[in-house]
Amino acid sequence: MAALIEIEKLTKRFGAFTAVDEVSFTVDRGEVLGFLGPNGAGKSTTMRMLAGFMPPTAGTARICGADVVENGVEAKRSLGFLPEGAPTYPEMSVTGFLRFTASIRGFSGSERDDRVALAMAQTQLEGVRLQPIETLSKGFKRRVGLAQALLHDPPVLVLDEPTDGLDPNQKHEVRELIQRMAPTKAIVISTHILEEVDAVCTRAIIIARGKVIVDAPPRALEVAGQSLEQVFRTLTLGKPQEHA
């Protein structure tokens, strides 16, 4: 059975600068992939290409078998995407925005209301459901972005810094939610929080200067008594090497 996420030699160039350089990997159902790298490594660019929000210069990306460029609508039906910054309509209330998003996804009537209610419950948004999004804290805005990604219960989730701006308790709740969803989905999490990788990820990819340099379970990276943070710093600050 094909992986739910398939990326083959994905490349993005901006003029003479290569931001992503022939990145390849797959993610199966039940996997939670931590996508790591220093600032400017190419993480967000890779995720935007995977989500169909940025066309690649070369290479391909498929979600549930659908090419994100050639068959973008079908690919996005299977995708829940939380981008960096999680753009919303700030003047809308939380409920209004999620109802609007659910309508775009093709839901109406009681099914739309049920989807919105479940997404708000999953992300603990009931207490601010009537507030305009522009009045919310950064953490609550992030949770609104996560809720819209979960509305249609997609088999693939691509989450860019999902716990950014959350307090410790909220981070714990989101990590528990990811763990509950993991058995039925393929999930990619871009993060700079290494403890998050330890907590929820079954696999880690480290990218530096646009290239994948490591692809392994997090525990396999903690070698010779070094912590994951020490290994990460060594790999990303040193010379790139071929991944396993």
N, C-alpha and C positions, 0 to 999 in steps of 0.2 A: 504493500500500500504506500502511495506517495506521501511524503512529508506535507504537513499543512503549510509550511513556509519553505520556499526554495529560492535561494539566491545564487546566481552563477556569474562570476567575474563582473560584478556590478562596479561601475566606474563613473565618477563624476569629475569633470574638469571645468574650471573657471579660467578661461584663457590659458595661460601657460601653467597655472597652478592645478595640481591634481589633488583634490580633497579626499576622494575615495578611489583606491587603486586595486581593481580586480578582486573585490571581496566576494567570497563564496562560503555559504553554509546552509544547512537545512535545520528545521525545527519540527519535531514530531509532536503529535498529540501527547499530552502529559508532561512535556518538558517546559521548564521555566528557565529561559536563557538570560543571564546577566550580561549586558553589553557594556563593556568598560573601556575607558580610555581617558587620557588627559584632555583638557580643553583644546579644541582645534584638531582632535584626532580624526574626526569624520563620523562620529556617532550619530549626531542629529541628522546630518546629510544622508547617511545610509538609511535611517528610519523614515525620513521624508520620501526617499525614493521607493522604499518598500511599501509605504502607504499610498503611493501614487500621487503625492503632492509636489513632486519634483521629478522631471524626466531625467533618466540616466543618460550619460554620454555614450556608454556602451554597457553590454551585459543585460541580464534579465532578472526579474523578480516575479515570483508567482505565489498567490495565496489560494489555497485549496485548488490548485491546478490552473487558476485563471491568471494570465499575464497581466500585470498591473498597468501596462501601457496599452497593449492591444485589446484587452478586455477589462478595462478599468472599472466599469459599473459592477460587473459580476464579482470582481475581486473585492471591491469595497463593501459589498453585501455581507461578506464573510469576515470583515475586519472591524474591530473596535480600536480607534486610534486616539491616544492622548498626546497631542503635540507639545513641544516646549512652549510655555506661556499659556496654553489652553485657551485660545481666543473664544470669546462668547459675545453676546449682545448685552452690553453692560446695563442698559436701561430696562431690560426685561427682568421679571422676577425669576427666581429659581424654577418654580413650577411652570411658568410661562415658557421659559427657554427649553426646558426638558419636554414639554408638550409639543412645542414647535419642532424640536429635533425628532421626536417620535413620529410626528406627522410626515416629515421628510422621509423617514425610514419606511413609510407606508402603513403605519398603524393609525387606527381611528376608533372612536367610541370607547367602550369599556376596556377593550384591549390596550388602547393607548394609555388610558388612565392607570391600568394595572401595571404596565411597563414602567411608567413614571414613578408610581408608588414604590415598586420593588427597587428601582435604581436609587431612589432617595433613601430607602431603608438600608440598602447595602453600603451606602456612603455616609450615613448619619446626617442627612440634610433636612429632616423633617422640621427641625426647630427654626430653620431660616427659609422655609419654602416660599413665603410670601415677600421676602425682601428683594429689592433690586440687586442684581449681581454686583453693580459698582459699589455698593455699600459694604460688601463682604470683605473679610480679611483674606490675605493671600492663601492661607490654608483652605478656607472654605471655597474660594474660587477654584482651587486645584481639585477639590472634591466634586464640584459641579462638572469640571472637565472630565473627571473619571466617570461620573454618573452617565454622561452622554455617550461615553465609549461602551458602557455596559448595557444600554437600553435594549438593544436588539439581540442580546445574548449570543454574540458572535463566537465562532470557533477559534478565531485568532485575535489576540490582543497585542498591540504594540504600544508600550507605555514609556514615554520619555519623562524621566524624573517624577514618578507618580507620587512620591511622598515629599516633594519639595514644598517647603513652607508649613508643613504639618508639625504639631507638637509631638512629643514622644508617645503619648497615648494614641493619638490619631495615626501615627506611623505604624504602631503595633496593630491597630484595627485594619489598616489597609493591607498590611502583610498577611494577616490572618485571612482576609478576603481573597487575596491572590492564591494562598495555599488551598482554600476551599474550592476555588474554580479550577485549579491546575489540572486535575485528572482528566477533564473533558476538553481542554483547550491547549493550543500552542501559544505560549506567552513570551514576549521579548520585553525586557526591562532595561532601559538605558539609565544608568545611575553612576554617581560618583561616590555613593555611600557603600563602602565595602562590607559593612556589617549587614546591609540589606541583601547582598549577594549570599553571604553565609546563611542568612535567615530563611530565604525563600527560593533561591535558585538551585537547580539541579546541574547546571552547567554554566561555564563562564567563557566568554570570548573577550580577549583584550586586543584593542586596536590602537595603533600608534602610527602617526604620519600616513594615515589612510590605508594601512595594511593590517590584516589580521596576523598577530604574532603568537597568540596562544588560543587554543580551543580545548578546554578540559573541565572536568568537574572541579568545583571550588576547592574541595579537600585535597585534590591531587596537586594543587598549586602550593599548598602549605608544606614545603619540603625543607629538610635539613634544619628544622626548628624555626624557620622563618614564618612570620605571619603573612596572611594574604596581602596586607598593606605593604609589607617589605618586598614581597615578590613583585607586586604591581609597580612599585617605584623603581625597582631594578630593571624590569622589563621595558617600561615606558621611557625611562631616562637613558637607558643604554642603547646599544645597537640593535635594530630589529633583527629577529631571527625567524626561521620558518616555524609555523605552528605544527603541533602533532597531528 
